[in-house]
Amino acid sequence: MAVRVFEGKDHAAAYLQYRIAPEELISRIMSYMKKKTSSQFNLAVDVGCGSGQGTILLAPYFTKVVGTDVSPAQLEMALANSSPTNVSYRECPAEELPFAPGEVDLVTAIAAAHWFDRKRFLLEADRVLRPGGCLALVSYTMDFELEYGGVSNTALNDICEEYYDALRPFRNPYIGTSSVKIYSDLFDSCSYPDKEWNECVRVKRILPLSGYIGMVETFSTYQALLQKDPAEAERLSNETRNKLMSAMKVSSPDTEVTVVVKYFYWLAHKP
């Protein structure tokens, strides 16, 4: 089975506003692909593309890039966002991609594959990839860290950890307790002999503190709490924001902090 999430319009808009575009990871994917395959970069497909932040990063490397998603609301946000002329979007399940066998040079899924029917997705990715094509699956752990000036990172991240702890009971059972394990299992299930696993690539972004809170509020766990108890969800975010501002000794949620996102990913080259 696959799980459908991130489908509300408000959630999709927040996703576009707050989620980080992982340029560093796209660079690593393309370096791998250039090493492994001929200079054939006609079509890349970004599966579970959401509002397209990762999709458009592939545009400079390929003749054509297609982002696919099951969520009309997410695709509406992607289309509303400014995209290069060689990027387009299609509504379809990850397990039923609208491409001919061997048509695709690169299949990516960024922070999405854990929601797929994973066995069927790997088979579908193999079907559409050409011989010599590449598969890249990227995600991150939910324990984002904060850095700010001379304030102890431990003090800030203890507050962040309390935030995450309050949200963990709302984690969807389909993705269990560990996203890393899901991707490790997918890696083990991939039949391609030429593959590599990469863990904990720290990507830093400077954001207003309110942007960090907004990012956490796009998590499926927060959205589940919001659906169950909107007042408690708002209280939790407000309390976390206020605790962080107190620790930072600032009065404005627009104060900039460094957000550290810990990505992991794996890459595979089809024989």
C-alpha positions as a Markdown table, in Angstrom:
| # | Residue | x | y | z |
|---|---|---|---|---|
| 1 | Met | 0.0 | 0.0 | 0.0 |
| 2 | Ala | 0.9 | 3.7 | -0.3 |
| 3 | Val | -0.1 | 6.5 | 2.1 |
| 4 | Arg | -1.6 | 9.8 | 0.9 |
| 5 | Val | -0.6 | 12.8 | 2.9 |
| 6 | Phe | 0.2 | 16.5 | 2.4 |
| 7 | Glu | -3.0 | 16.9 | 0.4 |
| 8 | Gly | -4.7 | 19.9 | 2.0 |
| 9 | Lys | -4.2 | 23.3 | 0.3 |
| 10 | Asp | -3.0 | 25.0 | 3.5 |
| 11 | His | -0.5 | 22.3 | 4.1 |
| 12 | Ala | 0.7 | 22.4 | 0.5 |
| 13 | Ala | 1.1 | 26.2 | 0.7 |
| 14 | Ala | 3.1 | 25.8 | 3.9 |
| 15 | Tyr | 5.2 | 23.1 | 2.3 |
| 16 | Leu | 6.2 | 25.4 | -0.5 |
| 17 | Gln | 6.9 | 28.3 | 1.8 |
| 18 | Tyr | 9.0 | 26.5 | 4.5 |
| 19 | Arg | 10.6 | 23.3 | 3.1 |
| 20 | Ile | 14.3 | 23.5 | 2.2 |
| 21 | Ala | 15.5 | 23.0 | -1.4 |
| 22 | Pro | 18.5 | 20.6 | -1.1 |
| 23 | Glu | 20.9 | 22.0 | -3.7 |
| 24 | Glu | 23.8 | 20.2 | -2.1 |
| 25 | Leu | 22.1 | 16.8 | -2.5 |
| 26 | Ile | 21.2 | 17.5 | -6.2 |
| 27 | Ser | 24.9 | 18.3 | -6.8 |
| 28 | Arg | 25.9 | 15.0 | -5.3 |
| 29 | Ile | 23.3 | 13.1 | -7.3 |
| 30 | Met | 24.5 | 14.7 | -10.6 |
| 31 | Ser | 28.2 | 14.0 | -9.7 |
| 32 | Tyr | 27.4 | 10.4 | -9.2 |
| 33 | Met | 25.4 | 10.2 | -12.4 |
| 34 | Lys | 28.1 | 11.8 | -14.5 |
| 35 | Lys | 30.6 | 9.3 | -13.2 |
| 36 | Lys | 28.4 | 6.3 | -13.8 |
| 37 | Thr | 26.6 | 7.0 | -17.1 |
| 38 | Ser | 27.1 | 8.4 | -20.6 |
| 39 | Ser | 26.3 | 12.1 | -21.2 |
| 40 | Gln | 22.7 | 11.2 | -21.9 |
| 41 | Phe | 20.6 | 13.5 | -19.8 |
| 42 | Asn | 17.3 | 13.7 | -21.6 |
| 43 | Leu | 14.6 | 13.0 | -19.0 |
| 44 | Ala | 14.6 | 13.2 | -15.2 |
| 45 | Val | 11.5 | 12.2 | -13.1 |
| 46 | Asp | 11.1 | 13.5 | -9.6 |
| 47 | Val | 8.6 | 11.2 | -7.9 |
| 48 | Gly | 6.5 | 12.5 | -5.0 |
| 49 | Cys | 7.7 | 16.0 | -6.0 |
| 50 | Gly | 5.3 | 17.9 | -3.7 |
| 51 | Ser | 5.5 | 21.6 | -4.6 |
| 52 | Gly | 8.5 | 21.2 | -6.8 |
| 53 | Gln | 11.4 | 22.6 | -4.8 |
| 54 | Gly | 13.7 | 19.7 | -5.6 |
| 55 | Thr | 12.2 | 19.2 | -9.1 |
| 56 | Ile | 13.3 | 22.6 | -10.5 |
| 57 | Leu | 16.9 | 22.0 | -9.2 |
| 58 | Leu | 17.2 | 19.3 | -11.8 |
| 59 | Ala | 16.3 | 21.6 | -14.7 |
| 60 | Pro | 19.9 | 22.8 | -15.6 |
| 61 | Tyr | 21.0 | 19.2 | -16.1 |
| 62 | Phe | 18.3 | 17.7 | -18.3 |
| 63 | Thr | 16.5 | 18.4 | -21.5 |
| 64 | Lys | 13.2 | 17.7 | -19.7 |
| 65 | Val | 12.2 | 17.3 | -16.0 |
| 66 | Val | 8.9 | 15.9 | -14.9 |
| 67 | Gly | 7.6 | 16.1 | -11.3 |
| 68 | Thr | 4.9 | 13.6 | -10.3 |
| 69 | Asp | 2.7 | 13.5 | -7.3 |
| 70 | Val | -0.7 | 12.1 | -6.2 |
| 71 | Ser | -1.7 | 15.4 | -4.5 |
| 72 | Pro | -3.6 | 17.9 | -6.7 |
| 73 | Ala | -3.0 | 20.6 | -4.0 |
| 74 | Gln | 0.8 | 20.0 | -4.0 |
| 75 | Leu | 0.9 | 20.2 | -7.9 |
| 76 | Glu | -1.2 | 23.3 | -7.8 |
| 77 | Met | 1.5 | 24.9 | -5.6 |
| 78 | Ala | 4.2 | 23.6 | -8.0 |
| 79 | Leu | 2.5 | 25.1 | -11.0 |
| 80 | Ala | 2.0 | 28.4 | -9.2 |
| 81 | Asn | 5.7 | 28.5 | -8.4 |
| 82 | Ser | 8.0 | 29.9 | -11.1 |
| 83 | Ser | 9.5 | 27.0 | -13.0 |
| 84 | Pro | 12.0 | 26.7 | -15.8 |
| 85 | Thr | 10.5 | 26.0 | -19.2 |
| 86 | Asn | 11.8 | 22.5 | -19.4 |
| 87 | Val | 9.9 | 21.5 | -16.1 |
| 88 | Ser | 6.4 | 20.1 | -16.1 |
| 89 | Tyr | 4.2 | 18.1 | -13.7 |
| 90 | Arg | 1.9 | 15.1 | -13.8 |
| 91 | Glu | -0.6 | 13.8 | -11.3 |
| 92 | Cys | 0.0 | 10.0 | -10.8 |
| 93 | Pro | 0.9 | 7.5 | -8.1 |
| 94 | Ala | 4.6 | 6.7 | -7.6 |
| 95 | Glu | 3.9 | 3.1 | -8.5 |
| 96 | Glu | 2.2 | 3.9 | -11.9 |
| 97 | Leu | 4.5 | 6.4 | -13.7 |
| 98 | Pro | 3.3 | 7.5 | -17.2 |
| 99 | Phe | 6.5 | 6.7 | -19.0 |
| 100 | Ala | 7.6 | 4.1 | -21.5 |
| 101 | Pro | 10.0 | 1.3 | -20.4 |
| 102 | Gly | 13.6 | 2.5 | -20.6 |
| 103 | Glu | 12.6 | 6.2 | -21.2 |
| 104 | Val | 14.0 | 7.8 | -18.1 |
| 105 | Asp | 17.6 | 8.7 | -17.3 |
| 106 | Leu | 17.2 | 9.6 | -13.7 |
| 107 | Val | 14.5 | 8.8 | -11.1 |
| 108 | Thr | 14.6 | 10.8 | -7.9 |
| 109 | Ala | 12.4 | 10.9 | -4.8 |
| 110 | Ile | 13.2 | 13.5 | -2.2 |
| 111 | Ala | 11.7 | 13.0 | 1.3 |
| 112 | Ala | 8.9 | 11.0 | -0.3 |
| 113 | Ala | 9.7 | 7.3 | -0.9 |
| 114 | His | 8.8 | 6.4 | 2.7 |
| 115 | Trp | 5.1 | 7.0 | 1.8 |
| 116 | Phe | 5.2 | 4.8 | -1.3 |
| 117 | Asp | 4.3 | 1.2 | -1.8 |
| 118 | Arg | 8.0 | 0.6 | -1.7 |
| 119 | Lys | 8.2 | -2.8 | -3.4 |
| 120 | Arg | 6.0 | -1.6 | -6.3 |
| 121 | Phe | 7.9 | 1.7 | -6.6 |
| 122 | Leu | 11.3 | -0.1 | -7.0 |
| 123 | Leu | 9.8 | -2.3 | -9.7 |
| 124 | Glu | 8.3 | 0.8 | -11.4 |
| 125 | Ala | 11.5 | 2.8 | -11.2 |
| 126 | Asp | 13.4 | -0.2 | -12.8 |
| 127 | Arg | 10.8 | -0.4 | -15.5 |
| 128 | Val | 11.1 | 3.3 | -16.6 |
| 129 | Leu | 14.8 | 3.6 | -16.2 |
| 130 | Arg | 17.0 | 3.0 | -19.2 |
| 131 | Pro | 20.1 | 0.7 | -18.9 |
| 132 | Gly | 22.7 | 3.0 | -17.4 |
| 133 | Gly | 20.2 | 5.2 | -15.8 |
| 134 | Cys | 20.3 | 6.1 | -12.1 |
| 135 | Leu | 17.9 | 6.0 | -9.1 |
| 136 | Ala | 18.4 | 8.5 | -6.2 |
| 137 | Leu | 16.4 | 8.4 | -3.0 |
| 138 | Val | 16.9 | 11.2 | -0.5 |
| 139 | Ser | 15.4 | 12.0 | 2.9 |
| 140 | Tyr | 16.3 | 13.4 | 6.3 |
| 141 | Thr | 15.9 | 12.8 | 10.0 |
| 142 | Met | 13.4 | 14.9 | 11.9 |
| 143 | Asp | 15.8 | 16.0 | 14.5 |
| 144 | Phe | 16.7 | 19.4 | 13.0 |
| 145 | Glu | 19.2 | 21.4 | 15.0 |
| 146 | Leu | 19.6 | 25.1 | 15.6 |
| 147 | Glu | 22.7 | 27.3 | 16.0 |
| 148 | Tyr | 22.6 | 30.9 | 17.1 |
| 149 | Gly | 25.4 | 33.3 | 18.0 |
| 150 | Gly | 27.0 | 32.6 | 21.4 |
| 151 | Val | 24.1 | 30.6 | 22.8 |
| 152 | Ser | 24.8 | 27.0 | 23.7 |
| 153 | Asn | 23.6 | 24.8 | 20.9 |
| 154 | Thr | 22.8 | 22.2 | 23.5 |
| 155 | Ala | 20.4 | 24.5 | 25.3 |
| 156 | Leu | 18.6 | 25.3 | 22.0 |
| 157 | Asn | 18.4 | 21.7 | 20.8 |
| 158 | Asp | 17.1 | 20.5 | 24.1 |
| 159 | Ile | 14.1 | 22.7 | 23.5 |
| 160 | Cys | 13.9 | 21.5 | 19.9 |
| 161 | Glu | 14.0 | 17.9 | 21.2 |
| 162 | Glu | 11.1 | 18.6 | 23.5 |
| 163 | Tyr | 9.1 | 19.8 | 20.5 |
| 164 | Tyr | 9.9 | 16.6 | 18.5 |
| 165 | Asp | 9.2 | 14.4 | 21.5 |
| 166 | Ala | 5.7 | 15.9 | 21.8 |
| 167 | Leu | 5.1 | 15.1 | 18.1 |
| 168 | Arg | 6.4 | 11.6 | 17.9 |
| 169 | Pro | 3.2 | 9.9 | 19.2 |
| 170 | Phe | 1.5 | 11.3 | 16.1 |
| 171 | Arg | 3.9 | 9.6 | 13.6 |
| 172 | Asn | 2.1 | 7.6 | 11.0 |
| 173 | Pro | 2.3 | 3.9 | 11.7 |
| 174 | Tyr | 3.2 | 3.3 | 8.0 |
| 175 | Ile | 6.6 | 4.9 | 8.4 |
| 176 | Gly | 7.3 | 3.4 | 11.9 |
| 177 | Thr | 9.8 | 4.9 | 14.2 |
| 178 | Ser | 12.8 | 5.2 | 11.9 |
| 179 | Ser | 12.9 | 6.7 | 8.4 |
| 180 | Val | 16.6 | 5.7 | 8.1 |
| 181 | Lys | 15.6 | 2.0 | 8.4 |
| 182 | Ile | 13.0 | 2.4 | 5.7 |
| 183 | Tyr | 15.6 | 3.7 | 3.3 |
| 184 | Ser | 18.1 | 1.1 | 4.4 |
| 185 | Asp | 15.6 | -1.6 | 3.6 |
| 186 | Leu | 14.9 | 0.0 | 0.2 |
| 187 | Phe | 18.6 | 0.1 | -0.4 |
| 188 | Asp | 19.0 | -3.6 | 0.5 |
| 189 | Ser | 16.0 | -4.4 | -1.8 |
| 190 | Cys | 17.4 | -2.7 | -4.8 |
| 191 | Ser | 18.8 | -5.4 | -7.1 |
| 192 | Tyr | 21.4 | -3.2 | -8.8 |
| 193 | Pro | 24.9 | -4.3 | -7.8 |
| 194 | Asp | 26.3 | -0.8 | -8.3 |
| 195 | Lys | 24.9 | 1.3 | -5.5 |
| 196 | Glu | 26.1 | 3.4 | -2.6 |
| 197 | Trp | 24.6 | 4.5 | 0.8 |
| 198 | Asn | 25.4 | 7.9 | 2.3 |
| 199 | Glu | 24.4 | 8.9 | 5.8 |
| 200 | Cys | 24.2 | 12.2 | 7.6 |
| 201 | Val | 25.0 | 15.0 | 5.2 |
| 202 | Arg | 24.5 | 18.2 | 7.3 |
| 203 | Val | 22.9 | 21.0 | 5.3 |
| 204 | Lys | 22.7 | 24.4 | 6.9 |
| 205 | Arg | 20.2 | 27.2 | 6.1 |
| 206 | Ile | 19.8 | 30.6 | 7.7 |
| 207 | Leu | 16.1 | 31.2 | 8.4 |
| 208 | Pro | 14.1 | 33.4 | 10.8 |
| 209 | Leu | 13.1 | 31.5 | 13.9 |
| 210 | Ser | 9.5 | 31.6 | 12.7 |
| 211 | Gly | 10.7 | 29.8 | 9.5 |
| 212 | Tyr | 12.1 | 27.0 | 11.6 |
| 213 | Ile | 8.8 | 26.7 | 13.5 |
| 214 | Gly | 6.9 | 26.8 | 10.1 |
| 215 | Met | 9.1 | 24.0 | 8.8 |
| 216 | Val | 8.3 | 21.7 | 11.7 |
| 217 | Glu | 4.7 | 22.5 | 11.3 |
| 218 | Thr | 4.8 | 21.0 | 7.8 |
| 219 | Phe | 5.8 | 17.6 | 9.3 |
| 220 | Ser | 3.1 | 14.9 | 9.0 |
| 221 | Thr | 3.3 | 14.5 | 12.8 |
| 222 | Tyr | 2.5 | 18.1 | 13.5 |
| 223 | Gln | -0.3 | 18.0 | 10.9 |
| 224 | Ala | -1.8 | 14.9 | 12.6 |
| 225 | Leu | -1.8 | 16.8 | 15.9 |
| 226 | Leu | -3.3 | 19.8 | 14.3 |
| 227 | Gln | -6.1 | 17.7 | 12.9 |
| 228 | Lys | -6.8 | 16.1 | 16.2 |
| 229 | Asp | -6.4 | 19.1 | 18.5 |
| 230 | Pro | -5.8 | 22.5 | 16.8 |
| 231 | Ala | -5.5 | 24.4 | 20.1 |
| 232 | Glu | -2.9 | 22.0 | 21.4 |
| 233 | Ala | -0.9 | 22.2 | 18.2 |
| 234 | Glu | -0.9 | 26.0 | 18.3 |
| 235 | Arg | 0.0 | 26.0 | 22.0 |
| 236 | Leu | 2.9 | 23.6 | 21.4 |
| 237 | Ser | 4.4 | 25.7 | 18.6 |
| 238 | Asn | 3.9 | 29.0 | 20.6 |
| 239 | Glu | 5.5 | 27.5 | 23.7 |
| 240 | Thr | 8.5 | 26.2 | 21.7 |
| 241 | Arg | 8.9 | 29.6 | 20.0 |
| 242 | Asn | 8.8 | 31.4 | 23.2 |
| 243 | Lys | 11.3 | 29.1 | 24.9 |
| 244 | Leu | 13.7 | 29.4 | 22.1 |
| 245 | Met | 13.4 | 33.2 | 22.0 |
| 246 | Ser | 14.1 | 33.3 | 25.8 |
| 247 | Ala | 17.2 | 31.1 | 25.4 |
| 248 | Met | 18.4 | 33.3 | 22.6 |
| 249 | Lys | 17.6 | 36.5 | 24.6 |
| 250 | Val | 15.7 | 38.0 | 21.7 |
| 251 | Ser | 12.2 | 39.5 | 21.4 |
| 252 | Ser | 11.4 | 38.9 | 17.7 |
| 253 | Pro | 10.6 | 35.6 | 16.0 |
| 254 | Asp | 12.1 | 37.1 | 12.9 |
| 255 | Thr | 15.6 | 36.7 | 14.5 |
| 256 | Glu | 17.7 | 34.6 | 12.1 |
| 257 | Val | 19.0 | 31.2 | 13.2 |
| 258 | Thr | 21.0 | 28.5 | 11.4 |
| 259 | Val | 18.9 | 25.4 | 10.9 |
| 260 | Val | 20.9 | 22.2 | 10.4 |
| 261 | Val | 19.1 | 19.4 | 8.4 |
| 262 | Lys | 20.7 | 16.0 | 8.5 |
| 263 | Tyr | 20.1 | 14.3 | 5.1 |
| 264 | Phe | 20.8 | 10.7 | 4.1 |
| 265 | Tyr | 20.5 | 9.3 | 0.6 |
| 266 | Trp | 21.3 | 6.3 | -1.6 |
| 267 | Leu | 22.2 | 6.1 | -5.3 |
| 268 | Ala | 22.0 | 3.2 | -7.7 |
| 269 | His | 23.1 | 2.6 | -11.3 |
| 270 | Lys | 21.0 | 0.3 | -13.5 |
| 271 | Pro | 23.1 | -2.2 | -15.4 |
